[in-house]
Every structure is written in C-alpha cells, then in structure tokens.
Amino acid sequence: MRKLCYQKYLIVYVLFLFGIFTLSAQQYQPSEENLKAREWFQDNKYGLFVHWGVYSILGDGEWVMHNQNISVEEYAKLPTFFNPINFDPQKWVQMVKDGGMKYITITSRHHDGFSMFDTKASDYNIVDASPYGKDILKMLAEECHKQGIKLFFYYSLLDWKRDDYYPRGRIGNGIPGRGEGKWEDYIAFMKTQLRELLTNYGPIGGIWFDGHWDQVDWDGKNYGDLNVDWHYDEIYPMIHELQPHALIGNNHHLAPIDGEDFQMFEKDLPGSNTTGWGTSPDDIGDLPLEVCETINGSWGFNLQDRKHKSKKELIHLLVKSAGYGSNMLLNVGPMPNGEIQERHVKSIEEIGEWLATYGESIYGTRKGPTQPNDQFVTTRKDSTIYVHLLNPETQLLQIEHFPVEISSVSFFDDNQELPYKKNESGLSIDVSGLELNAIDNLIVIKLKE
C-alpha cells in the first residue's frame, strides 16, 4: 500500500513538474518596449531589404555558391577582391527616406557564411578578409541613427562553409571542402555573433532569421519533422534581454514560434502559396505581418536578371500588402562596388513619389473590411476606409458585405462626392464620372462615429 501511494505521489509530482515546464516554455510576454515597437512596425508599413555580400562579385545571385557547387577553397578567394569603394551609407539612407521607406533590413551573414560586419567569432568577415577592411553594418547603423531610420539585421541560420554546421541540411551538400564538426559549437558561434549584433551597433529594429527550412523534412509540398535543435529557447530570450524592443522574425514558412514578434511571408501575400513556400491561412498568427519581395527576380545582384517589375506592379504589391494589414519589405541587391542598380533606385523613387501623395492610405492603417483582390483593396485608419480601385475599367464599384455605416464617399484626388448605395448585400459606388488612371484610384469612405 505504501509503495502504491508513493507511486501515485510520484506520478502526480512528475505531472506537476511537466505542467510547470510546459507553462514556462510558453510564457514569452513581450515587454512594453516590444509592444510599442510592434505598433511602430505596423504603422510604418514599408522598408528596404538589402541582400549584399561577396556573392555580388559573381553577379549570379546570393545562392551562387550552392547553385554552382563552388568549393569552400575557391569561394574563399572572393573576399580578397571584394572592395566596395563606392558604398555611401548617407546616399543609401537618403534614398530610403525619399522613397517613403521607414526601415532597412540588411544581410549581416547569408548562407555562404561570410559576415558583413566586424565579428570576433570568425575572421571570415569584411574587416579581416577583404581589402575594404571596414565594417559595413557599423557605417550603415551610424547613418540610420543619424537620419532616423530603423535598422534590422538579417541573419542566416544555415551555413555552407563551416564544418560545425553539421548535420547538414537539405541544401549545399554538393559544395566540396566541408568537414564534420559539432552542432553545439555552431550554436555557440551563432550566439556570439548575435550578441555582437545586439551590443555593437546601438539600438536596432530586430533580427530577421532565415534558413530554418534547411533542417526540415520536405516532400516538395509540405514540411515534416525538424531534424535539429536551433536552441530558440535560448537565442530568443537572449535577444529580448539585450534589446527588449527588438523584434524577432523567422522566415521558416510556418506558424509563429513562441518568442517571435512578427511573421513574414516570402514572395507571397499572407495566406497565399503561389511560389511553393508560402504559408497557409491556418498558419497566420496574430503578430504583425511583413511581405518581402524583389524588384526584379533576384535577391542578390544578378547581372542578367531583367525581370524588373513595373511601377504599377510594385505599387499594387504595396497596396495589397497593406490591405492584409502587412508591411512590404522591398529588396535590392547592391553591386560589388557598393552602388544600387540605377533601375532599382528609380523604382524606389517612383513609389516614394506615389506615397508622397497617397501615403495616408498606407501609413498607420490596418487591413480593411474586405479581402484584397485584383479589382480593389481596402485599408482602414480609425473612422476612415480607403478603397484602392486597381481596375481602371470599373464603372460601378461593388463591395460585398460592407458591415459599417457610412457618412460620406469621395474621390481622394479632388474631394468629389460619389453616388453610392448600401444595403444588406453590400456597397455600390458609382465611379463612371471619374477619369481613372491605370495604376490606383483612391476612394475615401468616412464612417459614422
């Protein structure tokens, strides 16, 4: 009987400890600074993504080491002639401000393992391994602080060079010259670098992780089991401890993991999966959202990529992102000399000009009452709903299930009152009297308060 009682007590005690452990594993409570940063992030809506590293020398995108199976030994020659003497952080940040962007996310270390900052964890970095010899991130961070632009750091979880990135993941396995090391050493290396990024560059916007998917079983459509421990339960708290306001995002294409502060979507709108690596609607959490996309077809500099998106395509992407309540992070791949392609600078300028007029329908807004589509998109700010009419052939704009009471409907450009009808089936707005442009036509709906 005593033995039985003891066993019962032991079981209850184990279950109690398990319950405490489970609760503690789910107890991330964002700080007040973090919550304010999330609100800032949602309000500011638009940022610049920068994919830049020694891979730019080859002009074939940021995956060139993997795509061409360049050996570790041969690839290590690239830093010896990486000398971006035309890099001008003041010019970059001014371009961002003039373009209506509010933050920058730049690659601190991509999958090739080369660090674009002065790290003590490895000499494979821009200060120690290149003739340029200067810390790109330090220079950019100082200019961002000066001009009031927030700076986020992209950080690759995977590495095609280091021996201790072992066991290997799904990619990079054809690259010659990789040895076998200890996974725990790799985790320690990452922690050291992340601590440097969070302590040597002043206040930062956050960390943008990528590469989780390399260690996940994949059948071509669906993700399966995770094969390694990324130690997020140690890495995420470390980031939040060093900079409580810093936002953590992870491009794992899954539902948010505890400890993350925003959720991103690669080359797809939230809930879409046109590229094969999108996130299902069921996996969209309650965190702030961000869509990342390229101006042409490549992230890193690609000399032969001519798939430049038009002004119309890029503005529609920005508008649709905002219609989902999401930010847009628009990418450039600087050239090896440190300059951004003229065509990309022009695209950013064009969007900036559009935002100078119509920015109130983007900044500070949340998603509207209807799902974005190819005909129109809605955003909302307090008691105002903005309707972005994307189809210039429209005569009668019809919005189904419009569950709010209306005070007035007008055309943004000239404040002209527009005829409308609202009933149980939705809202109809007569735009037949307007001269619609080919890109976006903004209608303003004021709600009864």
Secondary structure, 3 states (H helix, E strand, C coil): CHHHHHHHHHHHHHHHHHHHHHHHHCCCCCCHHHHHHHHHHHHHCEEEEECCCHHHHHCECCCHHHHCCCCHHHHCCHHHHCCCCCCCHHHHHHHHHHCCCCEEEEEEECCCCCECCCCCCCCCEHHHHCCCCCCHHHHHHHHHHHHCCEEEEEEECCCCCCCCCCCCCCCCCCCCCCCCCCHHHHHHHHHHHHHHHHHCCCCCCEEEEECHHHHEEECCCCEEEECCCCCHHHHHHHHHHHCCCCEEEECCCCCCCCCCCCEEEECCCCCCCCCCCCCCHHHCCCCCEEEEEECCCCCCCECCCCCCCCHHHHHHHHHHHHHCCEEEEEEECCCCCCCCCHHHHHHHHHHHHHHHHHHHHCCCCEECCCCCCCCEEEEEECCEEEEEECCCCCCEEEEECCCCCEEEEEECCCCCECCEEEECCEEEEECCCCCCCCCCEEEEEEECC
